[in-house]
Amino acid sequence: MTTHKKDSKTSAPRAPDLNEQKQKVEKAYSAMADLGISTEVVKPVLKNLLNLYDGNWELIEEDKYRTLADAIFESSDDKKSIAEGSTSSNMNTVTHKKRRKIIQVEDDMEPIAKPTCPAVQSDNSNSLVKRNSKFHNDNDITRGTEKIKIPLIDEIGLEPPKFLYIPQNISYQDAYVPFSTARISDGDCCLKCTGDCLSRRVPCACSRETGGEFAYTSKGLLREEFLDACIEPKKHDLFYCQDCPLEKAKNDDNPEPCKGHVLRKFIKECWRKCGCTMNCGNRVVQRGPTCKLQVFSTEDKGWAVRSTQYLPKGSFICEYVGEILTNTELYERNKQSQVNERHTYPVLLDADWGSEQGLEDEEALCLDATRFGNVARFINHRCSDSNLIEIPVEIETPHHHYYHIAFFTKRDIDPFEELTWDYGIDFADVEHPIKAFKCQCASPHCRDVRRKAVAEIKKKDSRGKKTASGSTSRGLNRKQVH
């Protein structure tokens, strides 16, 4: 943080009166709220800064409250204590610490890439992180399309994300996505329900998919039994296609045998054809994200996502939104891509492939958030012990060729803890439409053998150096004794 020296020859600024002081405080709270920082966190830091600068608001207000933002991020040794509103014991020396770059969007920020542009810079792949001389921050990457603001905070100068934010999936070209009320029989929806279906003594028809009980609690969380069954699938819960669409996309003339797909549990929310209101407790995913989310920069993984609030187990985070492509379209798109392009990892909508004798290409679908997507495109991968899980959700149609992918918390999550999910990558599959990246998840269960091998070599190397150093030291000691 820049140190502001007081000049004894310069007269001190006029102290604001009580009303002016109150207005200035409210403006400071509002500016920090745009960055996703609560008033409880701001209050003690602002008080310390006012004491430090003898009430000189000019030093705090300059550069859109950058000094205040710096002090907040530097006033604690870890993010958790920031969320809890604690301040550092050495706050009085905050002016001597490295200044963080928290800057609002500037007029000369690089524009979002046009949809027709083939070169796409993605953000949640773990390849080399590209740096930029500018710092690109945005107080709402959703452009007002969501009910909540989702700020983007750049503290290290990353390449700005190039994509168009969309709150709902859109079809690219050939994907067959049938939405029609005729496909939903009266017996599969609750036409006569009113208000909240979860308040009924007897669950309505919409609970059939989840065994006669709704997947959600009255607090909007996933029921623990349902969530645990999704988190810990049985080892034999895999199905194998007779004619796998993924393998056909790689080689239509001579496709390899199916490598298997996870047998997933579905959530069925009330249809748009149902009689209940949008406030029904069985309409969680379709209402969109409601928790306070941030996209933030990291040193080794590019962009990432965190929440500024505590999230209990079973909380809905967001849906994975992107373009709906056929597997052939995805494969062809990525064959045409340049070698140095980075992509978001696509999500296969393969939950129903095992029940079909043979799927047409337009029915074998996936989601790609590289060019069009929502906040989920920034969520990073973590092998095995991620804190989020993806669950398929029926909303518009019972047709399982197309469904929604929703993220829920697998456990309680502290404020400012990074949100991660397991992409289900087979790092050994060199024929996958998207080449597997070098995993940076740091999980003890990391499946990337290449990264683990390098880590083991470094570990042995380190041990060898310590052993050699210890032997030399002991030899010298013996020599001195003798």
ABEGO torsion letter per residue (X at the ends): XBBBBBBAABBBBBBBBAAAAAAAAAAAAAAAAAAGBBAAAAAAAAAAAAAAAGGBAAAAABGGGAAAAAAAAAABABAAAAAAGBBBAAAAAAAABBBBBBBBBBAABBBBBBAABABBBBAABABBBBBBABBBBBABAAGGABABBBBBBBAAGBBBBBBBBBABBBBAAABBBBBBAAABBAAABBAABBEBAAABABBBAAAAAAGGBBABBAAGBBBAAAAAAAABBBAABBBBBABBAAAAAABAABBBBBAEBBBBBBBBBBBAABABBAABAABAAAAEBABBBBBBBBAAAEBBBBBABBBBBGBBABBBBBBBBBAAAAAAAAAABBAABBBBBBBBBAAAAAABABBBAAABBBBBAAABBBAAAABBBBBGABABBBBBBBAABABAABBBBBBBBABBBBBGBBBBBBAGBBAABAABABBBBBBAAGBAABABAAAAAAAAAAAAAAAAAAAAAAAAAAAAAAAAAX
